[in-house]
Each structure stands twice: as structure tokens, then as C-alpha cells.
Amino acid sequence: MRTAPLFTAALLLVASAPALGQPRLLQADDFKHHIDYFNRMEDEHAAQAIPNAQAWEFLRGNIPLFACPQDNFEEMYYFRWWSVRKHLRATPQGYTVTEFLVPRSYADKYNMISSGLGHHIFELRWLHDSAYLNSYVRLWYRGSEGQPLKRLRAFSSWTAYALLQRYCVNLDAAYLTGLLPDLRAEYAAWEQERRRPDGLFWQYDVRDAMEETISGGRREKNARPSISSYMYANAVAIAQAARLAGHAALADTFAAKADTLKALVEQKLWSEPLSFFETLKQADTFAHVREAIGYMPWYVGMVSDAPRYNEAWRQALDEGGFLAPFGLTTAERRHPLFRAHGCCREQLGSCCKCEWDGAIWPFATAQTLTGMASFMNSQPQQQVVSDSAYFALLERYVEAQHHRGRPYIGEYQDEVTGYWLKGDQERSRYYNHSTFADLIITGLAGLRPRPDSLLEVRPLLPRGRWPWFCLDNLRYHGKTLTIFWDETGEKFKRGKGLHVLVDGREVAHAEGIARVVARLR
């Protein structure tokens, strides 16, 4: 039986972060100038729970600090936090998080849209104050008189998996297990509505948060790699939550569901001719196109370590594949239907339709880069993707997030010119539909969140690129982490190499940029 919503009136106040420690090497106020600039660069068109005037006070108490010698990386890190802060909204039922700052007709109450919920959890899990995210997720699941909001399942979901990844950061077992009945009910509903007779899951393009793609359409019930990967990951998460709650039989049931889906995806969605995970059409024939959703099995960590699967990542570095001047496309560029559904470059402007037939979407870029980091960490000996390649793709992501000379995050953009295809429409500004800070923390700086007592760090920074960087004031497992690289030892005066501190005490060190593992507790 569901429990009642756990909201209180106190949540309507801007919560203050708990005092769990202080930054060890960086000073928060050294980064205030970024926020001052963002506040000045345009009028505030829409203010929600935390207006621009309160932005620095909120961010100073809630986010990890990041410093590096490449100005655009550092600026973008603080811009994306400044931007996501705009989407925190206070409601009579607690805090929520929006996707658009302007009202959308297809949103649920409080302008909530579930398509980016997994991204929101991945990003906001790094806030020091957990009240915002706790309230937001509960509102989705219990905000309609103890029941889920009507449009919770309007889009494909990896929410349970995202919550497990959040648990790997804060170890709040009570919160995760408290949602176990809700997550089970959601999974059962997806099984009833979207599971095919063969056990794979199907989805309409538009309900995959992707409008129309090359592989399908708005009304086609195709077995897409995305939704089956999400459902695998959700099954893994529910199994883990059940174990934490002491429900061994339930954990075994969902672990078996996950194993079955993993086998089905590898057997039925892997295309040997394309060396890629493809969409299976309703007629059980492949769509014969590589799309970014083919990287979703790595995003959720479900792919076996067979070398044949590694070949898929060559497409991310191939200009005939997904590599374009301004980033990673959502479909392979060599395909004859690339950019044929939406707007062409000759039609830039209001006539453009939001399609996923190749243009760059930060939603997909964030997922692909997260999947790439997972692949690189799970198979460090592979020769397909190097730290230099990961950094170069992340750098393009940084450079692409500008419009009219200012930092900007929008819906989607032209892969050659970098033009944001809805860039001059109010709906597109500060589009909260992707991650960035999480890519810096778990990819570039290299913290690999895990639920056990081992602390694992492997920065994906190529040798010789930066002489130093520092990630500080990072809350993890109830402690404060500092990760820094100092090539000469002169920047931070703490010695050469890679250093990891826990509450100011060094627990791991390497002479070069390498994987380090230490015991956290």
C-alpha cells in the first residue's frame, strides 16, 4: 500500500545546505564573478524559487567547486549550475524541477515534464541539500493524492536507475527503499503497456522524448535500444533497493528480469553488419541506421565485455558517423535520410520542427558521453576510445553551448554551423534536458560513484592537456572530497601528481593521471 506524500510547509523555504565540511583548496568566492556575469548578461525573464539575485548565495552553499586552466570549461561548469537553479520551483506540495521556463501545454501540474527526469536526478544528486531532489521525485510519484502524477509515464523512463546512482552518492537507503512500492508499480505498468511478446520493450519515437527519428515514427511501435536499456537498468535498481530493504525474493525476481533483458538486447538488437545496437521495426527487421540511442546499453552499464561490441564506439569518432564540427549528432551523418525530417540549413527559423533525425540534442550528447565514460572505465584496455578523444568530445560540448556570444543551453542545434534551431524562441532558453556538471564530476575529474566503501577515481584527462585542475567541496557518502591534479606541485603546494582528499586527509595519490582506489571508511 502506498504511503502518503511526505511534504511539509518547510520545504517551501529555500533550504540551507547542512554543514558537512568546507572546501580544502578552493575558495567559493573566487568563482562569484561567473555568477555576477550571468546575472548581468540579460534581463531575468522568468524567476522561480531562487531568482538571480539569490543565485550565488544558493550555489555557494550547494554545489561542488571546480577550477581549471581552460576558462571556457570553468565558465560552462558554473553557467550550467546557474541555469539549472532557474528550474527549481516552489509549489504547495514542495519543490519541483521544470524543463522549460515557459508553460507547455503537454506538461503536468506545475509545468512538470517527465522526459528529463533521469537527467535531473543525475545532475541534482550533487547538490549538498537533498531536500530539492527528494521533494521533486516524491511529487512525481505521490503528488496526486498519494498516487503518481498523470503524465509520469508520458515518456520513457530511467528514473529507478537514476535514483540508484543517486544512492551511490549519498547512501540514503531509507529514501530509496521508501520509494520501492512506487518504482515496482511503475515497472509493472510499463510491462503491461510496452512489453512485446518476445520480452523486449517498444516505444513510439515521440514518447522516447525524440519526436521523429530515421528509424521510426510518431506512431510506430518499434523495439528501440533506449527503452529496453532503461527497463534493464530500472530492474537492476529495483533489485538493489529490494536487497537494501531485506526483500531477497523480490530482489531475485528483478535481477532475473534484468538478466533476461540484457540477453535479449544483445541477441536481438545487436546488428553484426553495422556493429551497432539498432532499432527493431514492428516487422522484426532492422531499421538499418545507426542512431545515438544505440549507445544506451553502455549508458546503463549493461553491455558484455566481448570485443565485438567495442566497435560501436568508432562511430562516435567518425565524421561519417556521429562526429560533427559542433558535437555528436543523433544519427549517423552518412545516412541518406540524415536531417531529412526536420529543418534544413536553408530553412533555419520558426519553420523548423523538433526532429531527431541527426541534429545535435544535448539530451543525447550527455547520455552518449556518460556511456562513453562508463565504457572506458569498465574496459580500460580497449583501444577504441582514448582520454584524448573523450576530452575532445567534451570540449565540443562546451564550445557548442553558446548563442550570440554568450553561454547558452537550448533544445537542439545544427551540427555544422552551431546555430541553435530554437535559439531565438523563449521556450528554448535554459532548456533543462541534459547534464553537464555530472560529466565533469564523473568523467573528466573521474569520480566513479559506487555503493561500497571503496573510493574510485580515474580522470579522463589526456596527458599534457592541463597542468592542473581541482574539484573541491564534493559531498560523497557523508564526507567532503577533494580531487586535484598538479603536474608540478606548484599550483596547490601539496605535491606533484593526482591527489584525493577525504575531509582534508589524503587517501590516494598517483604520480600521473591514473586510476586510484582507496578505502573511504
Residue pairs with C-beta under 8 A, 6 or more apart in sequence:
1 181
2 142
2 146
2 147
2 181
2 182
3 142
3 146
3 178
3 181
4 142
4 146
5 93
5 138
5 139
5 142
5 143
5 146
6 138
6 142
7 93
7 94
7 135
7 138
7 139
8 94
11 90
11 94
11 95
11 131
11 135
12 90
12 92
12 94
14 49
14 50
14 54
14 58
15 129
15 131
15 132
16 61
16 129
17 61
17 62
17 127
17 128
17 129
18 128
18 129
20 128
20 475
20 478
20 479
20 480
21 473
21 475
21 479
21 480
21 503
21 504
22 473
22 480
23 65
23 472
23 473
23 480
23 482
24 472
24 473
24 480
24 482
24 501
24 504
25 470
25 472
25 482
25 484
25 492
25 494
26 65
26 67
26 470
26 472
26 473
28 60
28 65
28 473
29 60
30 67
31 65
31 67
31 74
31 78
32 56
32 60
34 74
34 75
34 78
34 79
34 82
35 55
35 56
35 59
35 78
35 82
36 56
38 52
38 55
38 78
38 79
38 82
38 407
39 52
39 53
39 55
41 406
41 407
42 406
44 51
44 52
45 101
45 426
45 429
46 86
46 101
46 102
47 86
48 86
48 87
48 88
48 89
48 90
48 98
48 101
49 88
49 89
49 90
49 95
50 58
50 85
50 86
50 88
55 82
55 85
58 85
59 78
59 81
59 82
59 85
61 128
61 129
62 127
62 128
62 129
63 81
63 126
63 127
63 128
63 437
63 473
64 126
64 437
64 441
64 471
64 472
64 473
64 474
64 475
65 470
65 471
65 472
65 473
66 74
66 77
66 78
66 440
66 445
66 469
66 470
66 471
66 472
67 74
67 469
67 470
67 472
68 74
68 466
68 468
68 469
68 470
69 466
69 467
69 468
69 469
70 466
72 398
72 399
73 395
73 398
73 440
75 407
76 398
76 401
76 407
76 436
77 436
77 437
77 440
79 401
79 407
79 409
80 401
80 409
80 436
80 437
81 437
83 409
83 430
83 432
84 123
84 124
84 432
84 437
86 101
86 430
86 432
87 97
87 98
87 99
87 101
87 430
87 432
88 95
88 96
88 97
88 132
89 95
89 96
89 97
89 98
89 110
89 111
91 109
91 110
91 139
93 110
93 135
93 139
93 143
94 135
94 136
94 138
94 139
95 131
95 132
95 135
95 136
95 139
96 110
96 112
96 135
96 136
96 139
97 112
97 120
97 124
97 132
97 133
97 136
97 432
98 110
98 111
98 112
98 113
98 432
99 107
99 111
99 112
99 113
99 115
99 116
99 431
99 432
99 433
100 107
100 111
100 113
100 427
100 431
100 432
101 426
101 429
101 430
102 426
102 427
103 111
104 111
104 113
104 427
106 113
106 151
106 154
107 113
107 151
108 114
108 149
108 150
108 151
108 152
108 154
109 143
109 149
110 139
112 139
112 140
112 149
112 151
113 151
113 154
113 155
114 140
114 149
114 151
114 152
114 153
114 154
114 155
114 157
115 154
115 155
115 156
115 209
115 433
116 209
116 363
116 432
116 433
116 434
117 137
117 140
117 157
117 159
117 162
118 157
118 158
118 159
118 161
118 162
118 230
119 363
119 366
119 432
119 433
119 434
119 435
120 133
120 136
120 432
121 133
121 137
121 159
121 162
121 163
121 165
121 166
122 162
122 165
122 166
122 370
122 435
122 438
123 435
123 436
123 437
123 438
124 132
124 133
124 136
125 133
125 165
125 166
125 169
125 170
125 438
126 169
126 437
126 438
126 441
126 474
126 475
127 133
128 475
130 170
130 172
130 175
133 166
134 175
137 159
137 163
137 179
138 179
139 149
140 148
140 149
140 152
140 159
141 148
141 149
141 152
141 179
141 182
141 186
142 148
142 182
143 149
144 150
148 182
148 185
148 186
152 186
153 186
153 189
153 190
153 193
154 207
155 207
155 208
155 209
156 203
156 207
156 208
156 209
156 226
156 227
156 230
157 186
157 190
157 230
157 234
158 229
158 230
158 233
158 234
158 300
159 183
159 186
159 234
160 183
160 186
160 187
160 233
160 234
160 237
160 238
160 241
161 230
161 233
161 234
161 236
161 237
161 300
163 176
163 179
163 183
163 237
164 176
164 236
164 237
164 240
164 241
165 449
166 172
166 176
167 173
167 175
167 176
167 240
167 451
168 449
168 450
168 451
169 449
169 475
169 476
169 477
170 475
170 476
170 477
170 478
171 451
171 477
171 478
173 244
176 241
176 244
177 241
177 244
177 245
179 241
180 238
180 241
180 242
180 245
180 247
183 234
183 237
183 238
183 241
184 238
184 250
186 234
187 231
187 234
187 235
187 238
187 254
190 201
190 231
190 234
194 201
194 202
194 203
194 227
195 201
196 202
196 223
198 264
198 268
199 260
199 261
199 264
200 223
200 228
200 261
200 264
200 265
200 268
200 269
200 280
201 223
201 227
201 228
201 231
202 221
202 222
202 223
202 224
202 227
202 282
203 221
203 222
203 224
203 226
203 227
204 216
204 217
204 218
204 219
204 220
204 221
205 211
205 212
205 213
205 215
205 216
205 217
205 218
205 220
205 222
205 224
205 356
206 212
206 218
208 224
208 226
208 227
208 293
209 363
210 293
210 330
210 356
210 361
211 218
211 353
211 354
211 355
211 356
212 218
212 341
212 355
212 356
212 357
213 279
213 291
213 293
213 330
213 331
213 341
213 355
213 356
213 357
214 287
214 289
214 291
214 331
214 335
214 337
214 338
214 340
214 341
214 357
214 358
215 222
215 224
215 278
215 279
215 281
215 287
215 289
215 291
216 222
216 224
216 279
216 281
216 287
220 281
220 282
221 282
222 279
222 280
222 281
222 282
222 287
223 268
223 269
223 279
223 280
224 279
224 293
225 265
225 269
225 277
225 278
225 279
225 293
225 294
225 296
225 297
226 293
226 296
228 261
228 264
228 265
228 269
229 265
229 296
229 297
229 299
229 300
229 302
230 296
230 300
231 261
232 258
232 261
232 262
232 265
232 297
232 300
232 302
233 258
233 300
233 301
233 302
235 254
235 255
235 257
235 258
235 261
236 254
236 255
236 258
236 300
238 250
238 254
239 250
239 251
239 252
239 253
239 254
239 255
239 258
240 251
240 451
242 248
242 250
242 251
242 254
243 251
258 302
261 302
262 302
262 304
265 277
265 297
265 302
266 297
266 303
266 304
268 280
269 277
269 278
269 279
269 280
270 276
270 277
270 278
270 309
271 277
271 278
271 286
271 288
272 308
274 286
274 288
274 290
275 308
275 311
275 312
275 314
276 290
276 294
276 312
276 315
277 293
277 294
277 295
277 296
277 297
277 312
278 286
278 287
278 288
278 289
278 290
278 291
278 294
279 286
279 287
279 289
279 291
279 293
280 286
280 287
281 287
289 331
289 332
289 335
289 337
290 315
290 321
290 322
290 331
290 332
290 335
291 330
291 331
291 332
291 356
292 322
292 328
292 329
292 330
292 331
292 364
292 367
292 368
293 364
294 312
295 312
295 316
295 367
295 368
295 371
295 372
296 367
296 371
297 303
297 371
298 371
298 372
298 374
298 375
299 367
299 368
299 370
299 371
299 374
301 374
301 378
303 309
303 375
305 378
305 379
307 382
310 375
310 379
310 382
310 384
311 384
313 372
313 375
313 384
313 385
314 321
314 384
315 321
315 322
315 332
316 322
316 323
316 328
316 368
316 372
316 385
316 389
316 393
317 323
317 385
317 389
319 333
320 332
320 333
320 334
321 332
321 333
321 334
322 328
322 329
322 330
322 331
322 332
322 333
322 368
323 329
323 333
323 393
324 333
324 360
324 415
324 416
325 396
325 415
325 416
325 418
326 360
326 396
326 399
326 400
326 413
326 414
326 415
326 416
326 417
326 418
327 360
327 365
327 393
327 396
327 397
327 400
327 413
327 415
328 360
328 364
328 365
328 368
328 369
328 393
328 396
329 338
329 358
329 359
329 360
329 415
330 356
330 357
330 358
330 359
330 360
330 361
330 364
331 337
331 338
331 356
331 357
331 358
332 338
333 358
333 415
335 358
337 357
338 357
338 358
339 357
339 358
339 359
340 357
341 353
341 355
341 357
342 352
342 353
342 354
342 355
342 357
342 359
342 421
343 349
343 351
343 352
343 353
343 421
345 414
345 416
345 417
348 414
348 419
348 421
350 425
352 421
352 422
354 411
354 412
354 421
354 422
356 364
358 415
359 412
359 413
359 414
359 415
359 421
360 400
360 412
360 413
360 414
360 415
361 411
361 412
361 433
361 434
362 397
362 401
362 409
362 410
362 412
362 431
362 433
362 434
363 433
363 434
365 397
365 434
366 434
366 435
366 436
366 438
366 439
369 390
369 393
369 394
369 397
369 439
369 443
370 435
370 438
370 439
370 442
370 443
372 385
372 390
372 393
372 443
373 390
373 439
373 442
373 443
373 460
375 382
375 385
376 382
376 385
376 387
376 390
376 460
377 448
377 458
377 515
380 458
380 515
386 462
387 460
387 461
387 462
387 463
387 513
388 462
388 465
390 443
390 460
391 444
391 460
391 461
391 462
391 465
394 439
394 443
394 444
397 436
397 439
400 413
400 418
401 407
401 408
401 409
401 436
402 408
402 418
403 410
403 420
403 423
404 423
408 420
408 423
408 429
409 430
409 431
409 434
409 436
410 420
410 421
410 422
410 423
410 428
410 429
410 431
411 420
411 421
411 422
411 427
411 428
411 431
411 433
412 420
412 421
412 422
413 419
413 420
413 421
413 423
414 421
420 428
422 428
440 471
441 447
441 471
441 474
442 448
442 449
443 460
444 459
444 460
444 461
444 469
445 457
445 459
445 469
445 471
445 483
446 457
446 458
446 459
446 460
446 461
446 483
446 515
447 456
447 457
447 471
447 474
447 476
447 481
447 483
448 456
448 457
448 458
449 476
450 456
453 519
453 520
453 521
454 517
454 518
454 519
454 520
455 476
455 481
455 500
455 502
455 507
455 508
455 517
455 518
455 519
455 520
456 515
456 516
456 517
457 483
457 498
457 500
457 508
457 515
457 516
457 517
458 514
458 515
458 516
459 469
459 483
459 485
459 498
459 513
461 469
461 485
461 513
463 512
463 513
466 485
467 486
467 487
467 488
467 491
468 484
468 485
468 486
468 487
468 491
468 492
469 484
469 485
470 482
470 483
470 484
470 485
470 492
471 481
471 482
471 483
471 484
472 482
472 483
472 484
473 480
473 482
474 480
474 481
474 482
474 483
475 481
477 520
477 521
479 502
479 503
479 520
480 502
480 503
480 504
481 500
481 501
481 502
482 499
482 500
482 501
482 504
483 498
483 499
483 500
483 501
484 492
484 494
484 498
484 499
484 501
485 497
485 498
485 499
485 513
486 492
486 494
486 495
486 496
486 497
486 499
487 496
488 496
489 495
489 496
489 497
494 506
495 509
496 511
497 509
497 510
497 511
497 512
498 508
498 509
498 510
498 511
498 512
498 513
498 514
498 516
499 506
499 508
499 509
500 506
500 507
500 508
500 509
500 516
500 518
501 507
502 518
502 520
507 518
507 519
507 520
508 516
508 517
508 518
509 516
510 516
